[in-house]
Amino acid sequence: MTVQDPVALVEIDLTGELMIAAAAASEDRLSPDRIDEVLEVDGEGGDGTDRACHRSGPAGCPPG
C-alpha cells in the first residue's frame, strides 16, 4: 500500500525548484523577488496557494 501526501509532494517539488534556482544564481543568495518568481507568487503576501493547487490538483485547492 502506497500512501501519498499531496501537500508534502508539492513542498518537495517547490524546494527542489528553489535549490535549482539557487545553484544557478550568480549571487550568494536569492533575492526575495527571485524567490517569488521561482515559486510563482505575487510577493504581496502571496502564500503559494494557487501554485500548490495547480500542482496537486483539485484535492489541494482551498474551497471557494
One Martini backbone bead per residue (centre of mass of N, CA, C, O) as a GRO file, in nm:
protein
   64
    1MET     BB    1   0.094   0.038   0.025
    2THR     BB    2   0.040   0.369  -0.092
    3VAL     BB    3   0.127   0.685   0.048
    4GLN     BB    4   0.008   1.019  -0.026
    5ASP     BB    5   0.112   1.363   0.009
    6PRO     BB    6   0.034   1.636  -0.168
    7VAL     BB    7   0.171   1.858  -0.001
    8ALA     BB    8   0.451   1.732   0.022
    9LEU     BB    9   0.505   1.713  -0.284
   10VAL     BB   10   0.497   2.018  -0.333
   11GLU     BB   11   0.722   2.097  -0.135
   12ILE     BB   12   0.943   1.933  -0.272
   13ASP     BB   13   0.925   2.072  -0.547
   14LEU     BB   14   0.982   2.364  -0.450
   15THR     BB   15   1.254   2.306  -0.322
   16GLY     BB   16   1.391   2.213  -0.581
   17GLU     BB   17   1.356   2.481  -0.736
   18LEU     BB   18   1.523   2.649  -0.536
   19MET     BB   19   1.787   2.490  -0.566
   20ILE     BB   20   1.826   2.540  -0.866
   21ALA     BB   21   1.827   2.850  -0.853
   22ALA     BB   22   2.066   2.874  -0.654
   23ALA     BB   23   2.278   2.725  -0.834
   24ALA     BB   24   2.234   2.940  -1.085
   25ALA     BB   25   2.325   3.168  -0.922
   26SER     BB   26   2.550   3.443  -0.888
   27GLU     BB   27   2.464   3.483  -0.616
   28ASP     BB   28   2.448   3.396  -0.282
   29ARG     BB   29   2.144   3.494  -0.294
   30LEU     BB   30   1.815   3.502  -0.302
   31SER     BB   31   1.585   3.703  -0.373
   32PRO     BB   32   1.268   3.768  -0.301
   33ASP     BB   33   1.186   3.805  -0.600
   34ARG     BB   34   1.306   3.535  -0.702
   35ILE     BB   35   1.143   3.350  -0.522
   36ASP     BB   36   0.867   3.438  -0.628
   37GLU     BB   37   0.924   3.351  -0.918
   38VAL     BB   38   0.978   3.049  -0.865
   39LEU     BB   39   0.691   3.020  -0.696
   40GLU     BB   40   0.464   3.192  -0.826
   41VAL     BB   41   0.433   3.472  -0.675
   42ASP     BB   42   0.348   3.813  -0.593
   43GLY     BB   43   0.478   3.922  -0.296
   44GLU     BB   44   0.184   4.015  -0.161
   45GLY     BB   45   0.125   3.766   0.044
   46GLY     BB   46   0.185   3.524  -0.096
   47ASP     BB   47   0.130   3.153  -0.044
   48GLY     BB   48   0.103   2.946  -0.303
   49THR     BB   49  -0.181   2.825  -0.346
   50ASP     BB   50  -0.215   2.820  -0.652
   51ARG     BB   51   0.024   2.634  -0.711
   52ALA     BB   52  -0.056   2.399  -0.529
   53CYS     BB   53  -0.317   2.346  -0.675
   54HIS     BB   54  -0.193   2.276  -0.953
   55ARG     BB   55  -0.002   2.043  -0.855
   56SER     BB   56  -0.235   1.863  -0.684
   57GLY     BB   57  -0.500   1.955  -0.751
   58PRO     BB   58  -0.815   1.970  -0.625
   59ALA     BB   59  -0.728   1.861  -0.338
   60GLY     BB   60  -0.533   2.134  -0.292
   61CYS     BB   61  -0.779   2.316  -0.291
   62PRO     BB   62  -0.946   2.563  -0.188
   63PRO     BB   63  -1.228   2.673  -0.107
   64GLY     BB   64  -1.385   2.885  -0.363
   0.00000   0.00000   0.00000
